[in-house]
Amino acid sequence: MSCTGEYNFCVVAGDTLEFVIRYKADDEYVDITGYTTRMQLRTRVTDEDAVIEATCTITDALKGEVACVLTPEQTALLVAPPKAKSRYFYDVEFTNPIGKVLTIVSGSIEINLGVTR
């Protein structure tokens, strides 16, 4: 059982991974004006250092909307021959203007080595 929304992704190395989160509470959008967001990937949840920090941008504060992106350059770095795939864990944190932190979504991202290079 997860205490956050859980979403798992699969992407080919060198492709863009982009997804949108809409923060709701009691079936109502939460106004996230003044919030900050961040997303990190780790090989193991217990690892001290993040492998990559993704870009998460508030796209519609009144509807609690955030877009998170891993660039083609970032996904390309996450798997290399002889490995054909790698798996990472991530979460997305929101921090409100008074410093309260809330993890909204978490899961795993599988990166597969592509054929076309």
N, CA and C atoms as an extended XYZ file, in Angstrom:
351
Properties=species:S:1:pos:R:3:atomname:S:1:resname:S:1:resid:I:1 pbc="F F F"
N         0.847       -1.180        0.000 N   MET     1
C         0.000        0.000        0.000 CA  MET     1
C         0.892        1.243        0.000 C   MET     1
N         0.508        2.213       -0.778 N   SER     2
C         1.296        3.430       -0.916 CA  SER     2
C         0.612        4.595       -0.208 C   SER     2
N         1.405        5.497        0.353 N   CYS     3
C         0.830        6.673        0.999 CA  CYS     3
C         0.785        7.861        0.032 C   CYS     3
N         1.241        7.662       -1.199 N   THR     4
C         1.174        8.685       -2.246 CA  THR     4
C         0.503        8.059       -3.458 C   THR     4
N         0.196        8.883       -4.448 N   GLY     5
C        -0.206        8.315       -5.718 CA  GLY     5
C         0.997        7.580       -6.282 C   GLY     5
N         0.793        6.401       -6.836 N   GLU     6
C         1.918        5.637       -7.361 CA  GLU     6
C         1.745        5.431       -8.856 C   GLU     6
N         2.754        5.876       -9.625 N   TYR     7
C         2.745        5.745      -11.078 CA  TYR     7
C         4.110        5.269      -11.533 C   TYR     7
N         4.101        4.229      -12.331 N   ASN     8
C         5.334        3.671      -12.877 CA  ASN     8
C         5.390        3.993      -14.369 C   ASN     8
N         6.595        4.292      -14.836 N   PHE     9
C         6.795        4.673      -16.224 CA  PHE     9
C         7.839        3.783      -16.871 C   PHE     9
N         7.781        3.723      -18.199 N   CYS    10
C         8.799        3.051      -18.993 CA  CYS    10
C         9.122        3.993      -20.159 C   CYS    10
N        10.407        4.219      -20.398 N   VAL    11
C        10.831        5.128      -21.455 CA  VAL    11
C        12.084        4.567      -22.121 C   VAL    11
N        12.255        4.865      -23.391 N   VAL    12
C        13.458        4.465      -24.117 CA  VAL    12
C        14.533        5.529      -23.882 C   VAL    12
N        15.755        5.079      -23.611 N   ALA    13
C        16.876        6.000      -23.404 CA  ALA    13
C        16.995        6.933      -24.605 C   ALA    13
N        17.109        8.219      -24.343 N   GLY    14
C        17.190        9.218      -25.403 CA  GLY    14
C        15.853        9.832      -25.753 C   GLY    14
N        14.769        9.321      -25.165 N   ASP    15
C        13.443        9.906      -25.374 CA  ASP    15
C        13.121       10.868      -24.239 C   ASP    15
N        12.136       11.715      -24.458 N   THR    16
C        11.631       12.616      -23.434 CA  THR    16
C        10.571       11.897      -22.617 C   THR    16
N        10.634       12.029      -21.312 N   LEU    17
C         9.557       11.568      -20.438 CA  LEU    17
C         8.939       12.804      -19.816 C   LEU    17
N         7.664       13.013      -20.088 N   GLU    18
C         6.958       14.168      -19.543 CA  GLU    18
C         5.612       13.710      -19.019 C   GLU    18
N         5.274       14.173      -17.831 N   PHE    19
C         3.959       13.855      -17.275 CA  PHE    19
C         3.456       15.028      -16.441 C   PHE    19
N         2.139       15.069      -16.275 N   VAL    20
C         1.482       16.160      -15.562 CA  VAL    20
C         0.821       15.602      -14.309 C   VAL    20
N         0.977       16.326      -13.217 N   ILE    21
C         0.333       15.996      -11.941 CA  ILE    21
C        -0.672       17.094      -11.647 C   ILE    21
N        -1.854       16.698      -11.190 N   ARG    22
C        -2.847       17.673      -10.707 CA  ARG    22
C        -3.154       17.338       -9.261 C   ARG    22
N        -2.783       18.236       -8.375 N   TYR    23
C        -2.927       18.021       -6.938 CA  TYR    23
C        -4.352       18.330       -6.511 C   TYR    23
N        -5.018       17.309       -5.934 N   LYS    24
C        -6.392       17.450       -5.455 CA  LYS    24
C        -6.479       16.999       -4.004 C   LYS    24
N        -7.372       17.612       -3.275 N   ALA    25
C        -7.711       17.192       -1.913 CA  ALA    25
C        -9.224       17.255       -1.804 C   ALA    25
N        -9.828       16.191       -1.318 N   ASP    26
C       -11.292       16.117       -1.207 CA  ASP    26
C       -11.973       16.424       -2.539 C   ASP    26
N       -11.432       15.884       -3.624 N   ASP    27
C       -11.959       16.050       -4.982 CA  ASP    27
C       -11.960       17.494       -5.481 C   ASP    27
N       -11.178       18.350       -4.851 N   GLU    28
C       -11.038       19.745       -5.289 CA  GLU    28
C        -9.571       20.017       -5.614 C   GLU    28
N        -9.336       20.779       -6.680 N   TYR    29
C        -7.973       21.181       -6.998 CA  TYR    29
C        -7.419       22.047       -5.878 C   TYR    29
N        -6.152       21.876       -5.574 N   VAL    30
C        -5.475       22.671       -4.555 CA  VAL    30
C        -4.702       23.783       -5.247 C   VAL    30
N        -4.919       25.019       -4.803 N   ASP    31
C        -4.188       26.167       -5.336 CA  ASP    31
C        -2.756       26.079       -4.823 C   ASP    31
N        -1.797       25.948       -5.724 N   ILE    32
C        -0.391       25.804       -5.329 CA  ILE    32
C         0.425       27.058       -5.648 C   ILE    32
N        -0.244       28.188       -5.662 N   THR    33
C         0.461       29.459       -5.851 CA  THR    33
C         1.512       29.614       -4.754 C   THR    33
N         2.743       29.910       -5.144 N   GLY    34
C         3.826       30.097       -4.196 CA  GLY    34
C         4.537       28.812       -3.788 C   GLY    34
N         4.075       27.673       -4.267 N   TYR    35
C         4.712       26.395       -3.954 CA  TYR    35
C         5.976       26.217       -4.807 C   TYR    35
N         6.830       25.324       -4.383 N   THR    36
C         7.931       24.844       -5.211 CA  THR    36
C         7.769       23.331       -5.349 C   THR    36
N         8.386       22.775       -6.380 N   THR    37
C         8.301       21.335       -6.618 CA  THR    37
C         9.682       20.802       -6.967 C   THR    37
N         9.878       19.523       -6.697 N   ARG    38
C        11.121       18.889       -7.119 CA  ARG    38
C        10.907       17.385       -7.281 C   ARG    38
N        11.718       16.804       -8.152 N   MET    39
C        11.656       15.372       -8.439 CA  MET    39
C        13.077       14.848       -8.549 C   MET    39
N        13.355       13.750       -7.857 N   GLN    40
C        14.667       13.128       -7.920 CA  GLN    40
C        14.532       11.649       -8.255 C   GLN    40
N        15.553       11.101       -8.922 N   LEU    41
C        15.631        9.673       -9.226 CA  LEU    41
C        16.805        9.083       -8.465 C   LEU    41
N        16.583        7.885       -7.922 N   ARG    42
C        17.634        7.134       -7.238 CA  ARG    42
C        17.606        5.688       -7.710 C   ARG    42
N        18.778        5.053       -7.723 N   THR    43
C        18.857        3.644       -8.097 CA  THR    43
C        18.140        2.786       -7.055 C   THR    43
N        18.365        3.096       -5.794 N   ARG    44
C        17.661        2.450       -4.684 CA  ARG    44
C        17.050        3.557       -3.838 C   ARG    44
N        15.909        3.311       -3.273 N   VAL    45
C        15.244        4.317       -2.437 CA  VAL    45
C        16.161        4.761       -1.308 C   VAL    45
N        16.979        3.861       -0.812 N   THR    46
C        17.851        4.157        0.325 CA  THR    46
C        19.152        4.865       -0.044 C   THR    46
N        19.443        5.035       -1.344 N   ASP    47
C        20.669        5.713       -1.760 CA  ASP    47
C        20.694        7.153       -1.248 C   ASP    47
N        21.855        7.584       -0.793 N   GLU    48
C        22.013        8.945       -0.282 CA  GLU    48
C        21.898        9.992       -1.395 C   GLU    48
N        22.552        9.721       -2.521 N   ASP    49
C        22.608       10.707       -3.600 CA  ASP    49
C        21.629       10.383       -4.717 C   ASP    49
N        21.011       11.425       -5.247 N   ALA    50
C        20.132       11.270       -6.410 CA  ALA    50
C        20.992       11.084       -7.658 C   ALA    50
N        20.496       10.290       -8.592 N   VAL    51
C        21.175       10.099       -9.874 CA  VAL    51
C        20.912       11.307      -10.767 C   VAL    51
N        19.663       11.760      -10.770 N   ILE    52
C        19.252       12.909      -11.595 CA  ILE    52
C        18.134       13.649      -10.875 C   ILE    52
N        18.129       14.961      -11.034 N   GLU    53
C        17.009       15.774      -10.575 CA  GLU    53
C        16.275       16.253      -11.819 C   GLU    53
N        15.011       15.902      -11.911 N   ALA    54
C        14.203       16.292      -13.064 CA  ALA    54
C        13.667       17.702      -12.872 C   ALA    54
N        13.184       18.287      -13.956 N   THR    55
C        12.571       19.605      -13.905 CA  THR    55
C        11.069       19.442      -13.717 C   THR    55
N        10.534       20.070      -12.676 N   CYS    56
C         9.084       20.115      -12.455 CA  CYS    56
C         8.683       21.587      -12.393 C   CYS    56
N         7.711       21.956      -13.228 N   THR    57
C         7.300       23.347      -13.367 CA  THR    57
C         5.807       23.472      -13.092 C   THR    57
N         5.431       24.442      -12.289 N   ILE    58
C         4.014       24.706      -12.063 CA  ILE    58
C         3.455       25.330      -13.329 C   ILE    58
N         2.452       24.665      -13.929 N   THR    59
C         1.882       25.125      -15.190 CA  THR    59
C         0.509       25.770      -15.017 C   THR    59
N        -0.214       25.433      -13.948 N   ASP    60
C        -1.503       26.064      -13.632 CA  ASP    60
C        -1.698       25.971      -12.124 C   ASP    60
N        -1.245       27.005      -11.414 N   ALA    61
C        -1.258       26.988       -9.947 CA  ALA    61
C        -2.662       26.815       -9.380 C   ALA    61
N        -3.655       27.445       -9.982 N   LEU    62
C        -5.017       27.368       -9.443 CA  LEU    62
C        -5.609       25.968       -9.542 C   LEU    62
N        -5.150       25.186      -10.501 N   LYS    63
C        -5.622       23.798      -10.650 CA  LYS    63
C        -4.610       22.796      -10.110 C   LYS    63
N        -3.612       23.272       -9.366 N   GLY    64
C        -2.631       22.375       -8.770 CA  GLY    64
C        -1.831       21.596       -9.784 C   GLY    64
N        -1.578       22.182      -10.969 N   GLU    65
C        -0.976       21.451      -12.075 CA  GLU    65
C         0.529       21.694      -12.183 C   GLU    65
N         1.260       20.572      -12.284 N   VAL    66
C         2.709       20.592      -12.408 CA  VAL    66
C         3.113       19.649      -13.538 C   VAL    66
N         4.023       20.101      -14.389 N   ALA    67
C         4.575       19.252      -15.448 CA  ALA    67
C         6.002       18.887      -15.073 C   ALA    67
N         6.308       17.587      -15.119 N   CYS    68
C         7.658       17.099      -14.829 CA  CYS    68
C         8.258       16.523      -16.099 C   CYS    68
N         9.546       16.792      -16.315 N   VAL    69
C        10.209       16.391      -17.555 CA  VAL    69
C        11.593       15.815      -17.268 C   VAL    69
N        11.866       14.684      -17.910 N   LEU    70
C        13.231       14.186      -18.062 CA  LEU    70
C        13.582       14.391      -19.526 C   LEU    70
N        14.663       15.081      -19.798 N   THR    71
C        15.055       15.399      -21.168 CA  THR    71
C        15.656       14.169      -21.854 C   THR    71
N        15.761       14.201      -23.193 N   PRO    72
C        16.428       13.110      -23.895 CA  PRO    72
C        17.868       12.894      -23.401 C   PRO    72
N        18.563       13.979      -23.092 N   GLU    73
C        19.938       13.875      -22.594 CA  GLU    73
C        19.968       13.156      -21.240 C   GLU    73
N        18.995       13.453      -20.390 N   GLN    74
C        18.939       12.803      -19.079 CA  GLN    74
C        18.619       11.314      -19.201 C   GLN    74
N        17.610       10.962      -19.999 N   THR    75
C        17.253        9.540      -20.115 CA  THR    75
C        18.365        8.745      -20.790 C   THR    75
N        19.113        9.377      -21.698 N   ALA    76
C        20.222        8.694      -22.369 CA  ALA    76
C        21.323        8.326      -21.380 C   ALA    76
N        21.503        9.125      -20.341 N   LEU    77
C        22.541        8.853      -19.346 CA  LEU    77
C        22.173        7.726      -18.387 C   LEU    77
N        20.904        7.340      -18.383 N   LEU    78
C        20.427        6.410      -17.358 CA  LEU    78
C        20.590        4.936      -17.689 C   LEU    78
N        20.978        4.620      -18.913 N   VAL    79
C        21.256        3.223      -19.277 CA  VAL    79
C        22.285        3.213      -20.398 C   VAL    79
N        23.194        2.261      -20.328 N   ALA    80
C        24.234        2.158      -21.359 CA  ALA    80
C        24.622        0.691      -21.529 C   ALA    80
N        24.989        0.310      -22.766 N   PRO    81
C        25.428       -1.072      -22.990 CA  PRO    81
C        26.557       -1.414      -22.018 C   PRO    81
N        26.679       -2.627      -21.555 N   PRO    82
C        25.944       -3.806      -22.005 CA  PRO    82
C        24.562       -3.960      -21.389 C   PRO    82
N        24.178       -3.071      -20.485 N   LYS    83
C        22.836       -3.178      -19.924 CA  LYS    83
C        21.794       -2.830      -20.984 C   LYS    83
N        20.688       -3.553      -20.988 N   ALA    84
C        19.599       -3.253      -21.916 CA  ALA    84
C        18.529       -2.399      -21.243 C   ALA    84
N        18.510       -2.391      -19.896 N   LYS    85
C        17.555       -1.550      -19.183 CA  LYS    85
C        18.018       -1.310      -17.755 C   LYS    85
N        17.490       -0.255      -17.176 N   SER    86
C        17.766        0.094      -15.787 CA  SER    86
C        16.469        0.566      -15.151 C   SER    86
N        16.400        0.461      -13.832 N   ARG    87
C        15.207        0.916      -13.117 CA  ARG    87
C        15.608        1.871      -12.002 C   ARG    87
N        14.834        2.943      -11.885 N   TYR    88
C        15.077        3.963      -10.874 CA  TYR    88
C        13.787        4.234      -10.119 C   TYR    88
N        13.943        4.763       -8.912 N   PHE    89
C        12.795        5.158       -8.111 CA  PHE    89
C        12.751        6.677       -8.061 C   PHE    89
N        11.556        7.225       -8.015 N   TYR    90
C        11.394        8.677       -8.001 CA  TYR    90
C        10.253        9.054       -7.063 C   TYR    90
N        10.228       10.312       -6.698 N   ASP    91
C         9.029       10.910       -6.113 CA  ASP    91
C         9.026       12.391       -6.451 C   ASP    91
N         7.854       12.996       -6.284 N   VAL    92
C         7.688       14.424       -6.550 CA  VAL    92
C         7.181       15.067       -5.263 C   VAL    92
N         7.938       16.057       -4.792 N   GLU    93
C         7.586       16.781       -3.574 CA  GLU    93
C         7.082       18.172       -3.900 C   GLU    93
N         6.070       18.591       -3.164 N   PHE    94
C         5.575       19.965       -3.209 CA  PHE    94
C         5.938       20.600       -1.869 C   PHE    94
N         6.404       21.838       -1.896 N   THR    95
C         6.669       22.587       -0.671 CA  THR    95
C         5.849       23.862       -0.718 C   THR    95
N         5.010       24.067        0.308 N   ASN    96
C         4.163       25.262        0.313 CA  ASN    96
C         4.946       26.475        0.804 C   ASN    96
N         4.366       27.665        0.711 N   PRO    97
C         5.105       28.889        1.058 CA  PRO    97
C         5.615       28.947        2.498 C   PRO    97
N         5.024       28.179        3.425 N   ILE    98
C         5.510       28.209        4.815 CA  ILE    98
C         6.440       27.034        5.130 C   ILE    98
N         6.817       26.251        4.083 N   GLY    99
C         7.813       25.207        4.251 CA  GLY    99
C         7.285       23.807        4.498 C   GLY    99
N         5.979       23.620        4.494 N   LYS   100
C         5.420       22.272        4.666 CA  LYS   100
C         5.668       21.466        3.389 C   LYS   100
N         6.249       20.275        3.546 N   VAL   101
C         6.589       19.411        2.411 CA  VAL   101
C         5.598       18.261        2.333 C   VAL   101
N         5.139       17.991        1.114 N   LEU   102
C         4.202       16.895        0.885 CA  LEU   102
C         4.628       16.154       -0.375 C   LEU   102
N         4.853       14.845       -0.254 N   THR   103
C         5.170       14.026       -1.418 CA  THR   103
C         3.858       13.606       -2.060 C   THR   103
N         3.659       14.001       -3.317 N   ILE   104
C         2.392       13.805       -4.012 CA  ILE   104
C         2.345       12.486       -4.769 C   ILE   104
N         3.437       12.142       -5.433 N   VAL   105
C         3.465       10.955       -6.283 CA  VAL   105
C         4.834       10.296       -6.192 C   VAL   105
N         4.847        8.980       -6.341 N   SER   106
C         6.106        8.238       -6.344 CA  SER   106
C         5.940        7.003       -7.219 C   SER   106
N         7.045        6.342       -7.489 N   GLY   107
C         6.985        5.129       -8.297 CA  GLY   107
C         8.342        4.785       -8.851 C   GLY   107
N         8.325        4.052       -9.965 N   SER   108
C         9.577        3.663      -10.600 CA  SER   108
C         9.555        4.056      -12.075 C   SER   108
N        10.746        4.202      -12.618 N   ILE   109
C        10.912        4.506      -14.033 CA  ILE   109
C        11.903        3.493      -14.601 C   ILE   109
N        11.431        2.737      -15.588 N   GLU   110
C        12.308        1.795      -16.278 CA  GLU   110
C        12.802        2.473      -17.541 C   GLU   110
N        14.109        2.442      -17.729 N   ILE   111
C        14.735        3.030      -18.914 CA  ILE   111
C        15.260        1.882      -19.760 C   ILE   111
N        14.795        1.768      -21.000 N   ASN   112
C        15.238        0.706      -21.900 CA  ASN   112
C        16.162        1.282      -22.959 C   ASN   112
N        17.199        0.530      -23.278 N   LEU   113
C        18.102        0.940      -24.340 CA  LEU   113
C        17.377        0.819      -25.670 C   LEU   113
N        17.403        1.871      -26.471 N   GLY   114
C        16.725        1.868      -27.754 CA  GLY   114
C        17.583        1.223      -28.830 C   GLY   114
N        16.956        0.883      -29.926 N   VAL   115
C        17.654        0.297      -31.065 CA  VAL   115
C        18.176        1.399      -31.965 C   VAL   115
N        17.371        2.423      -32.205 N   THR   116
C        17.762        3.535      -33.065 CA  THR   116
C        18.622        4.505      -32.266 C   THR   116
N        19.852        4.734      -32.758 N   ARG   117
C        20.769        5.669      -32.070 CA  ARG   117
C        21.403        6.583      -33.076 C   ARG   117
